[in-house]
Amino acid sequence: MTFSLPYSVLQSQGDTGSILGMLAPFVLLFAVMYFLMIRPQKKKEKALKEQLASMRVGDKIVTIGGIVGRIASMSDDEVTIYTSVANTMMTFKKNAVSAVNQPAVVTESNPELPEDNEEADEETDDK
């Protein structure tokens, strides 16, 4: 038993339209992967690089191993942190830092407290 295809079907296989039709799903797949996977990862890397560049002594960091501490000193490619209550010192490469939590800036403005009015206190005592 043999199967034969019509001559017109065999001729249409060499058409350039079919090649573009076969490549279109691959191009579409690559574009979707770029926008869903590659581009967000590059944004995260850029943000981490900016955080590492803006690190300073006293910032709280988390390493890729999960160690949390505050920066005690820094050099070009190393960071020394202290952890725990005993202030254990550890030195890491800067690329081992996974997150930087900079302390919130404390403002110097204190809200004015109401002044103690002795007259108001005396009025409440009299009642």
ABEGO torsion letter per residue (X at the ends): XBBBBBAAAAAAAABAAAAAAAAAAAAAAAAAAAAAAAAAAAAAAAAAAAAAAABBBGBBBBBAAGBBBBBABBBAABBBBBBEAAGBBBBBBAAABABBBBBBBBBABBBBBBBBBAAAAAAAAAX
